[in-house]
Amino acid sequence: SFRFFLAHSSIHPSTDRSLAEMASEKHFKYVILGGGVAAGYAAREFAKQGVQPGELAIISKESVAPYERPALSKGYLFPQNAARLPGFHTCVGSGGEKLLPEWYTEKGIELILSTEIVKADLASKTLTSAAGATFTYETLLIATGSSTIKLTDFGVQGAEANNILYLRDINDADKLVAAMQAKKDGKAVVVGGGYIGLELSAALKLNNFDVTMVYPEPWCMPRLFTAGIAHFYEGYYASKGINIVKGTVASGFDADANGDVAVVKLKDGRVLDANIVIVGVGGRPLTGLFKGQVDEEKGGLKTDTFFETSVAGVYAIGDVASFPMKLYNEPRRVEHVDHARKSAEQAVKAIKAKESGETVAEYDYLPYFYSRSFDIAWQFYGDNVGESVLFGDNDPAAAKAKFGTYWVKDGKVVGVFLEGGSADEN
């Protein structure tokens, strides 16, 4: 450690910190903060662009190497042949190489796992962990992603009962799997009608649970679906035996003698029995560490087309980045795996190009979302603004569903939703 101190003492010429403290500080040329999808794809791009052993570290509060998060609400919950690590480490989700922990070691990339950063001082380029370790960097990639909005955040009565679950990371998924085994063939209530609500209702049904979905809106996934699109999915889910309760919210929970959730109380006065409750009411970008240090926009960290923030050498990618979307000539923040992957690659290319005095093309992103449940799968491209035009057959009872919706604005198709087509048709 004394050799380390001598080698790095030039970084802090004037300091009164103890020798021991200095020795515990680690310095990297590049640090990726966060260990999700964006981190894995950024690491692969760094390796592709050329990075020296010891130059790059990923600091993650998760205990495993970066993995494809979408697997958690899909394959991970299958009753048979469930997906498990190391099967879905990045970058297999887009048909790339599986980056096992050994890959990082081979490339000389340091994976600093189970480490939560509690303070980020961008002026001194220093990150401090909950355990008091410090890390300094020259270039920082913020890939902290989102945190789940919890009912306890709003003080919902009884929301701290056991088996009221959320899904964001692999620990959450393991808790859900354990609860499904403990409450086999029981009653599940899913709070929320968005991505998580729809995908997890399907997963619970496949595991033979009696499933009820509850959401306040007039139809499911209202941020994207029109009434015509939702008509199909609600009918399809109903045909699979899923009960749907619309226009109300969970206002409280009762637990049994063991502290396990037993009853969901709805605002409209109805009461539902439940052995498991899953809540999917949205997420918030994890930007708190940087408050007051970087410019913000639309709830995220404001970046340029190369994902560099208002602080030189600090980049933000994935969920936390509010970037200029060329297609619409306005800033956007996108929470989806596709953008997490592509923004990571763009930022790393830009960082390496800057070092060699070159430039990279502007980020020209076409928004893309998709979901799979049961034996149906949809995808969406573009923007859902303007007038919507439904085409095809959206009858939930159709033998093989195939339909879609265009959004038309100022005489142009600006968005398209597709269900059930072949790759060629799409």
C-alpha positions in Angstrom: 0.0 0.0 0.0 2.9 2.4 0.6 4.1 1.8 -3.0 0.6 2.6 -4.2 0.7 5.8 -2.2 4.1 6.8 -3.7 2.8 6.0 -7.2 -0.4 8.1 -6.7 0.8 10.8 -4.4 1.2 13.3 -7.2 -2.7 13.2 -7.7 -3.1 15.0 -4.4 -0.1 17.2 -3.9 -1.7 19.0 -1.0 -3.7 16.8 1.4 -3.8 16.1 5.1 -5.5 12.8 4.7 -3.9 9.9 6.4 -1.6 7.5 4.6 -4.0 4.6 5.2 -6.9 6.6 3.6 -4.8 7.4 0.6 -3.7 3.8 0.2 -7.4 2.7 0.1 -8.2 5.0 -2.7 -8.4 3.4 -6.1 -7.8 5.4 -9.3 -9.1 4.5 -12.8 -9.0 6.2 -16.1 -12.6 5.3 -16.7 -15.4 4.4 -14.2 -18.8 3.1 -15.1 -21.2 3.8 -12.2 -24.0 1.2 -12.3 -24.0 -2.5 -13.3 -27.0 -2.9 -15.5 -27.6 -3.4 -19.2 -25.9 -0.1 -20.1 -22.8 -0.9 -18.1 -22.4 -4.3 -19.8 -22.7 -2.8 -23.3 -20.4 0.0 -22.5 -17.8 -2.5 -21.2 -18.0 -4.4 -24.4 -17.6 -1.2 -26.5 -14.5 -0.2 -24.4 -13.0 -3.6 -25.0 -13.7 -3.3 -28.8 -12.2 0.3 -28.9 -9.2 -0.8 -26.9 -8.7 -0.4 -23.2 -5.6 -1.2 -21.2 -5.8 -3.5 -18.2 -6.5 -1.5 -15.0 -8.0 1.5 -16.9 -11.7 0.6 -16.6 -13.8 -0.2 -13.5 -17.5 -0.9 -13.2 -18.9 -0.1 -9.7 -22.2 -1.7 -9.0 -24.4 -2.2 -6.0 -25.5 -5.5 -7.5 -23.6 -8.7 -6.6 -23.4 -10.1 -10.1 -21.8 -9.0 -13.4 -24.1 -7.0 -15.8 -27.1 -9.0 -17.2 -30.0 -8.5 -19.5 -32.7 -7.1 -17.2 -35.7 -7.9 -19.4 -35.2 -11.7 -18.7 -36.3 -11.1 -15.1 -40.0 -10.4 -16.0 -40.0 -13.1 -18.7 -37.8 -16.3 -18.8 -36.7 -16.1 -15.2 -40.2 -16.7 -14.0 -41.1 -19.6 -16.3 -42.5 -22.7 -14.5 -40.2 -24.9 -16.7 -36.7 -24.3 -18.0 -36.5 -21.0 -16.3 -33.6 -18.6 -17.4 -30.8 -18.4 -14.8 -27.4 -16.8 -14.7 -24.9 -17.2 -16.3 -27.3 -17.7 -19.2 -28.4 -14.1 -19.7 -25.3 -12.0 -18.9 -24.9 -9.1 -21.4 -24.6 -9.0 -24.3 -26.7 -12.0 -25.3 -29.9 -10.0 -25.4 -28.9 -8.6 -28.8 -27.2 -11.7 -30.1 -23.8 -10.7 -28.8 -21.1 -12.4 -26.8 -21.9 -13.6 -23.2 -19.7 -11.5 -20.9 -19.1 -13.8 -17.9 -17.1 -12.5 -14.9 -14.0 -14.1 -16.4 -14.4 -12.0 -19.5 -13.9 -8.8 -17.4 -10.9 -10.4 -15.8 -9.4 -11.3 -19.1 -9.8 -7.8 -20.4 -8.4 -6.3 -17.3 -11.7 -4.6 -16.4 -12.3 -4.4 -12.7 -15.8 -5.4 -11.5 -16.4 -3.8 -8.2 -19.6 -5.5 -7.1 -21.9 -5.2 -4.0 -20.6 -1.6 -3.7 -23.1 1.2 -3.2 -21.8 4.7 -4.0 -23.3 7.2 -1.5 -21.4 10.4 -2.6 -20.2 11.7 -5.9 -18.1 14.8 -6.0 -17.7 15.6 -9.7 -15.5 18.6 -9.0 -12.8 16.4 -7.4 -13.7 13.4 -9.5 -14.2 11.3 -6.4 -16.8 8.6 -5.6 -17.3 7.4 -2.0 -18.9 4.1 -1.1 -21.2 3.2 1.8 -18.2 1.4 3.3 -16.0 4.6 3.0 -13.8 3.4 0.1 -13.0 6.2 -2.4 -12.5 5.9 -6.1 -11.2 8.6 -8.4 -11.5 8.7 -12.2 -10.7 10.8 -15.2 -13.9 10.0 -17.2 -17.2 8.9 -15.6 -20.1 7.1 -17.2 -23.3 7.4 -15.1 -25.3 4.3 -15.8 -27.3 4.2 -12.5 -30.6 3.4 -14.2 -33.9 3.7 -12.3 -35.3 2.8 -8.9 -38.7 1.3 -8.4 -41.5 3.4 -7.0 -42.7 1.7 -3.8 -46.1 2.0 -2.1 -44.2 2.6 1.2 -42.9 5.8 -0.4 -46.5 7.1 -0.2 -47.3 5.7 3.3 -49.9 3.2 1.9 -51.4 1.4 5.0 -49.9 -2.1 5.5 -47.6 -1.8 2.5 -44.6 -3.2 4.4 -46.2 -6.7 4.8 -44.3 -9.7 3.5 -44.8 -10.8 -0.1 -45.7 -7.3 -1.3 -43.0 -7.4 -4.0 -41.4 -5.3 -6.7 -39.2 -6.2 -9.7 -36.1 -4.3 -10.7 -33.1 -6.6 -10.1 -32.2 -10.2 -9.7 -32.6 -10.1 -5.9 -36.2 -9.0 -6.5 -36.7 -11.8 -9.0 -35.4 -14.4 -6.5 -37.8 -13.1 -3.8 -40.6 -13.4 -6.3 -39.6 -17.0 -7.2 -39.3 -18.0 -3.5 -42.8 -16.4 -2.8 -44.3 -18.3 -5.8 -42.9 -21.6 -4.4 -44.1 -20.8 -0.8 -47.6 -19.8 -1.9 -48.0 -22.4 -4.7 -51.3 -22.1 -6.6 -52.4 -19.2 -4.5 -53.9 -15.8 -5.2 -51.9 -13.0 -6.7 -52.8 -9.4 -7.1 -50.8 -7.3 -9.5 -51.0 -3.5 -8.9 -50.4 -1.6 -12.1 -51.3 -2.0 -15.7 -48.1 -1.1 -17.5 -45.1 -3.2 -18.7 -44.4 -5.0 -15.3 -48.1 -5.5 -14.6 -48.8 -7.1 -18.0 -45.7 -9.3 -18.1 -45.9 -10.4 -14.5 -49.6 -11.2 -14.6 -48.8 -13.5 -17.5 -45.9 -15.1 -15.6 -48.0 -15.7 -12.5 -50.8 -17.2 -14.5 -48.3 -19.6 -16.2 -47.3 -20.6 -12.6 -51.0 -21.5 -11.9 -51.8 -18.5 -9.7 -55.3 -17.0 -9.5 -54.4 -13.5 -10.9 -56.1 -10.2 -10.5 -54.7 -7.0 -12.1 -55.7 -3.6 -10.6 -55.0 -0.3 -12.2 -56.6 3.2 -12.1 -56.7 4.0 -15.8 -59.6 3.2 -18.2 -57.4 0.7 -20.0 -54.0 -1.0 -19.6 -50.7 0.7 -20.6 -52.4 4.0 -21.4 -49.0 5.8 -22.1 -48.7 3.7 -25.2 -51.9 1.8 -26.0 -55.0 3.3 -27.6 -58.4 1.9 -26.5 -58.3 -0.3 -29.6 -55.0 -1.8 -28.8 -55.9 -2.3 -25.1 -59.2 -4.0 -26.2 -57.2 -6.9 -27.6 -54.8 -7.4 -24.6 -57.5 -7.0 -22.0 -59.7 -9.5 -23.8 -56.8 -11.9 -24.4 -55.7 -11.7 -20.7 -59.4 -12.3 -19.6 -59.5 -15.4 -21.9 -56.4 -16.7 -20.0 -58.4 -16.4 -16.8 -56.9 -13.1 -15.5 -59.3 -10.9 -13.6 -59.0 -7.2 -14.4 -60.2 -4.4 -12.1 -59.9 -1.0 -13.6 -60.5 2.6 -12.4 -59.2 2.1 -8.8 -56.1 1.7 -6.8 -54.8 -0.3 -3.8 -55.4 1.8 -0.7 -54.2 -0.6 2.0 -53.2 -4.1 2.9 -53.9 -6.5 5.8 -51.5 -9.2 6.9 -52.0 -12.6 8.6 -50.4 -13.6 11.9 -47.1 -14.3 10.1 -46.9 -10.8 8.7 -47.6 -12.1 5.2 -50.0 -10.1 3.0 -53.5 -11.6 3.0 -55.9 -8.8 1.8 -55.7 -6.0 -0.6 -58.1 -3.1 0.1 -59.2 -1.1 -3.0 -60.1 2.6 -2.9 -63.5 1.8 -4.4 -64.3 -0.3 -1.3 -63.7 -3.7 -2.8 -61.5 -6.2 -1.0 -59.3 -8.9 -2.7 -57.7 -12.0 -1.0 -54.0 -12.2 -1.9 -51.0 -14.5 -1.0 -48.7 -12.4 -3.2 -48.9 -8.8 -4.3 -46.7 -7.5 -7.1 -46.5 -3.7 -7.6 -45.5 -2.2 -10.9 -46.3 1.5 -10.7 -43.2 2.9 -12.4 -39.7 4.0 -11.7 -37.6 7.0 -11.1 -34.2 7.7 -12.7 -31.4 7.5 -10.0 -29.9 10.9 -10.3 -29.8 12.0 -6.7 -26.0 11.7 -6.3 -25.6 14.4 -8.9 -28.1 17.0 -7.7 -26.8 20.5 -8.1 -23.7 19.3 -9.8 -24.9 18.8 -13.4 -27.7 20.4 -15.6 -30.9 18.4 -15.5 -33.8 18.2 -18.0 -37.0 16.3 -18.2 -36.3 14.4 -15.0 -32.9 13.2 -16.2 -29.3 14.4 -16.5 -29.0 16.7 -19.6 -26.6 15.4 -22.2 -25.4 16.3 -25.7 -25.7 13.9 -28.6 -22.6 12.1 -27.4 -24.1 11.7 -23.9 -21.7 14.1 -22.3 -23.3 16.1 -19.4 -22.7 19.8 -18.6 -19.6 18.6 -16.7 -16.7 17.8 -19.0 -15.7 14.1 -18.8 -18.9 13.1 -17.2 -21.3 11.1 -19.4 -24.9 9.8 -18.6 -26.4 6.8 -20.5 -29.6 4.7 -20.4 -32.6 5.7 -18.2 -30.9 8.7 -16.6 -29.9 10.5 -19.8 -32.0 13.3 -21.2 -30.6 13.6 -24.7 -31.4 15.5 -27.9 -33.5 13.3 -30.0 -32.7 14.2 -33.6 -35.8 12.7 -35.1 -38.1 15.0 -33.1 -35.7 17.9 -32.5 -36.3 17.9 -28.8 -34.8 16.5 -25.6 -36.1 13.0 -24.6 -35.5 10.6 -21.8 -36.1 6.9 -22.8 -36.5 4.0 -20.3 -35.9 0.9 -22.4 -33.3 -1.7 -22.9 -32.7 -0.9 -26.6 -31.7 2.7 -25.7 -29.6 1.5 -22.8 -27.6 -0.6 -25.2 -27.2 2.0 -27.9 -26.6 5.0 -25.7 -23.8 3.0 -24.0 -22.1 2.3 -27.3 -22.5 5.9 -28.5 -20.9 7.3 -25.3 -17.9 5.0 -25.4 -17.3 5.6 -29.1 -17.5 9.4 -28.4 -15.1 9.1 -25.4 -12.5 7.2 -27.5 -12.9 9.4 -30.6 -12.3 12.5 -28.5 -9.1 11.1 -27.2 -7.8 10.6 -30.7 -9.1 13.9 -32.0 -11.8 12.3 -34.1 -15.6 12.7 -34.1 -18.5 10.3 -34.2 -21.9 10.7 -35.8 -24.7 12.2 -33.9 -27.0 9.8 -32.0 -29.9 9.3 -34.3 -32.3 7.2 -32.3 -35.6 5.7 -33.4 -37.5 4.8 -30.2 -38.2 1.1 -30.0 -40.2 -0.8 -27.4 -41.3 -4.4 -27.2 -43.0 -6.9 -24.9 -43.7 -10.6 -24.8 -46.2 -12.5 -22.7 -48.0 -15.9 -23.2 -47.6 -16.5 -26.9 -48.1 -12.9 -28.1 -45.4 -10.3 -28.7 -45.7 -6.7 -29.8 -43.3 -4.0 -30.9 -43.5 -0.3 -31.3 -41.4 2.2 -33.2 -41.5 6.0 -33.2 -43.8 8.3 -31.3 -47.5 7.8 -30.4 -48.7 11.3 -31.2 -51.3 12.6 -33.7 -54.2 10.6 -35.0 -54.2 6.8 -34.5 -55.3 4.4 -37.2 -56.1 0.8 -36.2 -55.5 -1.9 -38.9 -55.9 -5.7 -39.0 -58.0 -7.8 -36.6 -57.8 -6.8 -32.9 -60.4 -9.4 -31.8 -59.0 -11.1 -28.7 -60.7 -14.3 -29.7 -58.9 -14.4 -33.1 -57.1 -17.7 -33.7 -53.9 -15.9 -34.6 -53.9 -12.3 -33.7 -52.4 -9.9 -36.2 -53.1 -6.2 -36.0 -51.4 -2.9 -35.5 -51.8 0.9 -35.2 -50.3 3.8 -37.1 -50.0 7.3 -35.7 -50.2 10.0 -38.3 -49.3 13.6 -37.6 -49.1 16.4 -40.2 -49.6 13.9 -43.0 -46.7 11.7 -41.9 -46.6 8.3 -40.2 -44.7 9.0 -36.9 -45.3 5.8 -35.0 -46.3 2.2 -35.5 -47.5 -0.6 -33.2 -47.3 -4.2 -34.4 -48.7 -7.4 -32.9 -48.3 -10.9 -34.3 -46.6 -10.2 -37.6 -43.6 -12.1 -39.0 -40.2 -10.4 -39.0 -40.6 -9.7 -42.8 -44.1 -8.2 -42.3 -42.8 -6.0 -39.5 
